[in-house]
Amino acid sequence: MISWLSPSELETALRDIGGRRYHSLHPFHGMLHGGKLNRDQVRAWALNRYYYQAMIPVKDAMILTRMNDASLRRIWRQRIVDHDGTSEGDGGLERWLQLTDSLGFPRDYVISNAGLLPATRFAVEAYVNFVRDRPLLEAIASSLTELFSPNIISERVAGMLKSYDFVSRETLAYFDGRLSQASRDADFALEYVKHNATTPQLQQSVLDALTFKCDVLWSLLDAIHHAYVSPGLPPPGAWIPGAELRS
Amino acid sequence: MISWLSPSELETALRDIGGRRYHSLHPFHGMLHGGKLNRDQVRAWALNRYYYQAMIPVKDAMILTRMNDASLRRIWRQRIVDHDGTSEGDGGLERWLQLTDSLGFPRDYVISNAGLLPATRFAVEAYVNFVRDRPLLEAIASSLTELFSPNIISERVAGMLKSYDFVSRETLAYFDGRLSQASRDADFALEYVKHNATTPQLQQSVLDALTFKCDVLWSLLDAIHHAYVSPGLPPPGAWIPGAELRS
């Protein structure tokens, strides 16, 4: 068990977890933005990552169910608006589907999750279950990977635009909105956590929650890397190039 | 949706899933029993697989909570007895710990799950959640991977004994009991499923449950293979050789 940390020491400890465990350190991230992947490997990433995106508003709705304070819910619900948009054809999820469109996937196939890696499903469901089952403080703390996402988004967009002729500023539009949204969301969650993690036990639980979430994101890249890059062994039933046209 | 199958056609369809998706087809299995792994890779397997073993009686207890028929529960509870034993030092879980003992792991370390791959945790938890959340028929059907386990156990024990000087008949004692237990358990579950899956919808749900369970087992080997064999990239915080002595 850690000893009590001041709020700013807690922030330092949280940022240190990101510095050691955030998926920007995963070899797949380097390959993705460094132009080392072929188009089908980028497609596998976009397809599997869709399921994570699709469950984010479900995860945030789950967090809303844990909040019995209208002022908190008013702030948190903005995350759902960001992902789901205000009308058909709007929102972050739609923009992710524009990316999978541009990579040649039929929408029905993407939305069906038919070709998803089972490990993607298990990791994302672990995240949704975590925010359902753990105390609200931990559920909020698990969102703090967004503290580290502006950097990874900038690297990813710049690198992908430079490296791949099959992506464009337009097809990567998802990330434009996320830069400002993630900073705003992370600032709020960080202040909440610093204010409410008032004992060493609660502070440890907050650090553990962020570690857990880093594990989720890392596992997603592990699964994609294993199935489609090295050694490149998709499990039975998972998407292989062309499967999206036969289903 | 499938059309209605006779009970024996349903059995054939279930066995066909095993023939295509059971983890005996995973490259890691071939390497394990073919003597292609080094001791640390076998250790990684035993360590991660412990968590699966440890959650099996929890999974079976969850299934008991879904059964409102004493005669069914009397049969199913034997699975918990087999894993937990009738006294300290007895049972399948204890025998698995004798395997991890013989591979040089402190018991406390194994039981703590401190070095577990996150993907192992997520897959095993997905299995426990499945039997909690799905209809009893599907929960029982998900156990049907045991139909295929006598073959894999025979291959594994014979191959490991032949290939590795660091395992012995005694340290593999876990598998001795499982040969007869798995056949008995699978026979019962198969008859239950054949008798109760009386519509095409229920039959499809049973086939899907077995597919799901094959995905769980395959994911476990994927995660171990990725972290410790190829490319060999353990995620941050996961066991690396020696970590069990420093914790």
HADDOCK unambig.tbl for C-alpha pairs under 7 A between the chains (distance, minus, plus):
assign (segid A and resid 21 and name CA) (segid B and resid 236 and name CA) 5.91 0.50 0.50
assign (segid A and resid 118 and name CA) (segid B and resid 215 and name CA) 6.14 0.50 0.50
assign (segid A and resid 118 and name CA) (segid B and resid 219 and name CA) 6.92 0.50 0.50
assign (segid A and resid 119 and name CA) (segid B and resid 119 and name CA) 6.89 0.50 0.50
assign (segid A and resid 119 and name CA) (segid B and resid 123 and name CA) 6.93 0.50 0.50
assign (segid A and resid 119 and name CA) (segid B and resid 219 and name CA) 6.06 0.50 0.50
assign (segid A and resid 122 and name CA) (segid B and resid 122 and name CA) 5.42 0.50 0.50
assign (segid A and resid 122 and name CA) (segid B and resid 123 and name CA) 5.57 0.50 0.50
assign (segid A and resid 122 and name CA) (segid B and resid 126 and name CA) 5.94 0.50 0.50
assign (segid A and resid 123 and name CA) (segid B and resid 119 and name CA) 6.94 0.50 0.50
assign (segid A and resid 123 and name CA) (segid B and resid 122 and name CA) 5.58 0.50 0.50
assign (segid A and resid 126 and name CA) (segid B and resid 122 and name CA) 5.93 0.50 0.50
assign (segid A and resid 215 and name CA) (segid B and resid 118 and name CA) 6.14 0.50 0.50
assign (segid A and resid 219 and name CA) (segid B and resid 118 and name CA) 6.93 0.50 0.50
assign (segid A and resid 219 and name CA) (segid B and resid 119 and name CA) 6.07 0.50 0.50
assign (segid A and resid 226 and name CA) (segid B and resid 226 and name CA) 5.89 0.50 0.50
assign (segid A and resid 230 and name CA) (segid B and resid 230 and name CA) 6.79 0.50 0.50
assign (segid A and resid 230 and name CA) (segid B and resid 231 and name CA) 5.86 0.50 0.50
assign (segid A and resid 231 and name CA) (segid B and resid 230 and name CA) 5.87 0.50 0.50
assign (segid A and resid 231 and name CA) (segid B and resid 231 and name CA) 6.31 0.50 0.50
assign (segid A and resid 236 and name CA) (segid B and resid 21 and name CA) 5.93 0.50 0.50
